[in-house]
């Protein structure tokens, strides 16, 4: 399980990461680009993966990770169940999401 506070702490530990609002959610950004959001009401995180990374996480860990069921999901945006996901697996996924977005902004 990953608490909302743990999610926030991990996300803000990345270089240049900033927290801000995104509609009714909290977003985490690198150079104004979102790499993760939290839906605290539903205990869901949303991470940005490449299509390949998304397919790997969702196929191997479909109890915790699943694509958003719309056009955003086809672009790599992926739900993560914060109640079920092991912390170590979440840390790896969050790091990958950050790296995917940060590498495009350099």
LOKE-915876 format. One record per residue (C-alpha): residue in one letter; chain; x, y, z. Coordinates in nm, 4 decimals, decimal comma. Each point is the difference from the previous one (the first is absolute). Example, Ala and Ser with C-alpha at 12.3 -4.5 7.8 and 13.67 -1.06 7.14 Angstrom:
2
<rec aa="A" ch="A" xx="1,2300" yy="-0,4500" zz="0,7800"/>
<rec aa="S" ch="A" xx="0,1370" yy="0,3440" zz="-0,0660"/>
***
This chain:
106
<rec aa="X" ch="A" xx="0,0000" yy="0,0000" zz="0,0000"/>
<rec aa="X" ch="A" xx="0,1118" yy="0,3528" zz="-0,0783"/>
<rec aa="X" ch="A" xx="-0,1544" yy="0,2846" zz="0,1983"/>
<rec aa="X" ch="A" xx="-0,0756" yy="0,3374" zz="-0,1545"/>
<rec aa="X" ch="A" xx="0,2724" yy="0,1545" zz="0,2140"/>
<rec aa="X" ch="A" xx="0,2543" yy="-0,2620" zz="-0,1111"/>
<rec aa="X" ch="A" xx="-0,0946" yy="0,0631" zz="-0,3642"/>
<rec aa="X" ch="A" xx="0,0508" yy="0,3749" zz="0,0521"/>
<rec aa="X" ch="A" xx="0,3341" yy="-0,0469" zz="0,1772"/>
<rec aa="X" ch="A" xx="0,1347" yy="-0,2338" zz="-0,2677"/>
<rec aa="X" ch="A" xx="-0,1190" yy="0,2197" zz="-0,2890"/>
<rec aa="X" ch="A" xx="0,1478" yy="0,3178" zz="0,1459"/>
<rec aa="X" ch="A" xx="0,3359" yy="-0,1695" zz="0,0620"/>
<rec aa="X" ch="A" xx="0,0805" yy="0,0114" zz="-0,3729"/>
<rec aa="X" ch="A" xx="0,2134" yy="0,2897" zz="-0,1249"/>
<rec aa="X" ch="A" xx="-0,2087" yy="0,3053" zz="-0,0945"/>
<rec aa="X" ch="A" xx="-0,3288" yy="-0,1775" zz="0,0798"/>
<rec aa="X" ch="A" xx="-0,2853" yy="0,2312" zz="0,0949"/>
<rec aa="X" ch="A" xx="-0,3489" yy="-0,0583" zz="0,1371"/>
<rec aa="X" ch="A" xx="-0,3065" yy="0,1791" zz="-0,1312"/>
<rec aa="X" ch="A" xx="-0,3714" yy="-0,0362" zz="-0,0647"/>
<rec aa="X" ch="A" xx="-0,1370" yy="-0,1790" zz="-0,3036"/>
<rec aa="X" ch="A" xx="-0,3793" yy="0,0259" zz="-0,0099"/>
<rec aa="X" ch="A" xx="-0,1178" yy="-0,1919" zz="0,3101"/>
<rec aa="X" ch="A" xx="0,3319" yy="-0,1834" zz="0,0412"/>
<rec aa="X" ch="A" xx="0,3518" yy="0,0808" zz="0,1143"/>
<rec aa="X" ch="A" xx="0,2679" yy="-0,0095" zz="-0,2679"/>
<rec aa="X" ch="A" xx="0,3757" yy="-0,0339" zz="0,0068"/>
<rec aa="X" ch="A" xx="0,1959" yy="0,1646" zz="-0,2775"/>
<rec aa="X" ch="A" xx="0,3442" yy="0,0399" zz="-0,1417"/>
<rec aa="X" ch="A" xx="0,0459" yy="0,3220" zz="-0,1982"/>
<rec aa="X" ch="A" xx="-0,3791" yy="0,0484" zz="-0,0186"/>
<rec aa="X" ch="A" xx="-0,0652" yy="-0,3509" zz="-0,1374"/>
<rec aa="X" ch="A" xx="-0,1972" yy="-0,2459" zz="0,2129"/>
<rec aa="X" ch="A" xx="0,1652" yy="-0,3314" zz="0,0856"/>
<rec aa="X" ch="A" xx="-0,2492" yy="-0,1098" zz="0,2690"/>
<rec aa="X" ch="A" xx="-0,3323" yy="0,0903" zz="0,1582"/>
<rec aa="X" ch="A" xx="-0,1856" yy="-0,1141" zz="0,3096"/>
<rec aa="X" ch="A" xx="-0,3722" yy="-0,0584" zz="0,0272"/>
<rec aa="X" ch="A" xx="-0,0204" yy="-0,0052" zz="0,3806"/>
<rec aa="X" ch="A" xx="-0,3749" yy="-0,0710" zz="0,0036"/>
<rec aa="X" ch="A" xx="0,0499" yy="-0,3253" zz="-0,1910"/>
<rec aa="X" ch="A" xx="0,3494" yy="-0,0892" zz="0,1328"/>
<rec aa="X" ch="A" xx="0,1326" yy="-0,0062" zz="-0,3554"/>
<rec aa="X" ch="A" xx="0,3193" yy="0,1288" zz="-0,1468"/>
<rec aa="X" ch="A" xx="0,0405" yy="0,0781" zz="-0,3672"/>
<rec aa="X" ch="A" xx="0,3419" yy="-0,0388" zz="-0,1598"/>
<rec aa="X" ch="A" xx="0,1362" yy="0,0791" zz="-0,3468"/>
<rec aa="X" ch="A" xx="0,1715" yy="-0,2941" zz="-0,1679"/>
<rec aa="X" ch="A" xx="0,1201" yy="-0,0662" zz="-0,3506"/>
<rec aa="X" ch="A" xx="-0,2331" yy="-0,2398" zz="-0,1802"/>
<rec aa="X" ch="A" xx="0,2525" yy="-0,2808" zz="0,0457"/>
<rec aa="X" ch="A" xx="0,0484" yy="0,0657" zz="0,3730"/>
<rec aa="X" ch="A" xx="-0,3753" yy="0,0204" zz="0,0443"/>
<rec aa="X" ch="A" xx="-0,0511" yy="-0,3360" zz="-0,1674"/>
<rec aa="X" ch="A" xx="0,2694" yy="-0,1618" zz="0,2174"/>
<rec aa="X" ch="A" xx="-0,1354" yy="0,1386" zz="0,3299"/>
<rec aa="X" ch="A" xx="-0,3609" yy="-0,0764" zz="-0,0880"/>
<rec aa="X" ch="A" xx="0,0723" yy="-0,3533" zz="-0,1245"/>
<rec aa="X" ch="A" xx="0,2221" yy="-0,0995" zz="0,2917"/>
<rec aa="X" ch="A" xx="-0,1844" yy="0,1853" zz="0,2769"/>
<rec aa="X" ch="A" xx="-0,3586" yy="0,0414" zz="-0,1176"/>
<rec aa="X" ch="A" xx="-0,1274" yy="-0,0113" zz="0,3591"/>
<rec aa="X" ch="A" xx="0,1708" yy="0,3356" zz="0,0586"/>
<rec aa="X" ch="A" xx="0,0450" yy="0,1665" zz="-0,3403"/>
<rec aa="X" ch="A" xx="-0,2491" yy="0,0495" zz="-0,2820"/>
<rec aa="X" ch="A" xx="-0,0259" yy="0,2463" zz="-0,2889"/>
<rec aa="X" ch="A" xx="-0,2429" yy="0,2872" zz="0,0243"/>
<rec aa="X" ch="A" xx="-0,2892" yy="-0,1203" zz="-0,2211"/>
<rec aa="X" ch="A" xx="0,0015" yy="0,2865" zz="-0,2512"/>
<rec aa="X" ch="A" xx="0,2315" yy="0,1864" zz="-0,2377"/>
<rec aa="X" ch="A" xx="0,2270" yy="0,0978" zz="0,2918"/>
<rec aa="X" ch="A" xx="0,0575" yy="-0,3667" zz="0,0778"/>
<rec aa="X" ch="A" xx="0,1108" yy="-0,0559" zz="-0,3579"/>
<rec aa="X" ch="A" xx="0,2648" yy="0,2673" zz="0,0588"/>
<rec aa="X" ch="A" xx="0,1448" yy="-0,1874" zz="0,2999"/>
<rec aa="X" ch="A" xx="-0,2003" yy="0,1470" zz="0,2882"/>
<rec aa="X" ch="A" xx="-0,0501" yy="-0,2788" zz="0,2504"/>
<rec aa="X" ch="A" xx="-0,1985" yy="-0,0426" zz="0,3210"/>
<rec aa="X" ch="A" xx="0,1721" yy="-0,1513" zz="0,3026"/>
<rec aa="X" ch="A" xx="-0,2038" yy="-0,1307" zz="0,2922"/>
<rec aa="X" ch="A" xx="0,1736" yy="0,1537" zz="0,3017"/>
<rec aa="X" ch="A" xx="-0,1733" yy="-0,2337" zz="0,2443"/>
<rec aa="X" ch="A" xx="0,1295" yy="-0,3159" zz="-0,1686"/>
<rec aa="X" ch="A" xx="0,3355" yy="0,0900" zz="-0,1553"/>
<rec aa="X" ch="A" xx="0,3158" yy="-0,0961" zz="0,1926"/>
<rec aa="X" ch="A" xx="0,2036" yy="0,3077" zz="0,0903"/>
<rec aa="X" ch="A" xx="0,3175" yy="-0,1209" zz="-0,1760"/>
<rec aa="X" ch="A" xx="-0,1882" yy="-0,0640" zz="-0,3239"/>
<rec aa="X" ch="A" xx="-0,1642" yy="0,3415" zz="0,0234"/>
<rec aa="X" ch="A" xx="0,3375" yy="0,1682" zz="0,0551"/>
<rec aa="X" ch="A" xx="0,1334" yy="-0,1640" zz="-0,3178"/>
<rec aa="X" ch="A" xx="-0,3073" yy="0,1010" zz="-0,1987"/>
<rec aa="X" ch="A" xx="0,0041" yy="0,3587" zz="0,1261"/>
<rec aa="X" ch="A" xx="0,3694" yy="0,0318" zz="-0,0821"/>
<rec aa="X" ch="A" xx="-0,0618" yy="-0,1293" zz="-0,3513"/>
<rec aa="X" ch="A" xx="-0,2892" yy="0,2438" zz="-0,0458"/>
<rec aa="X" ch="A" xx="0,2174" yy="0,2899" zz="0,1145"/>
<rec aa="X" ch="A" xx="0,2872" yy="-0,1069" zz="-0,2268"/>
<rec aa="X" ch="A" xx="-0,2319" yy="-0,0324" zz="-0,3020"/>
<rec aa="X" ch="A" xx="-0,1268" yy="0,3546" zz="0,0390"/>
<rec aa="X" ch="A" xx="0,3272" yy="0,1578" zz="0,1161"/>
<rec aa="X" ch="A" xx="0,1966" yy="-0,1448" zz="-0,2912"/>
<rec aa="X" ch="A" xx="-0,2345" yy="0,1667" zz="-0,2484"/>
<rec aa="X" ch="A" xx="0,0559" yy="0,3394" zz="0,1624"/>
<rec aa="X" ch="A" xx="0,3810" yy="0,0088" zz="-0,0161"/>
***
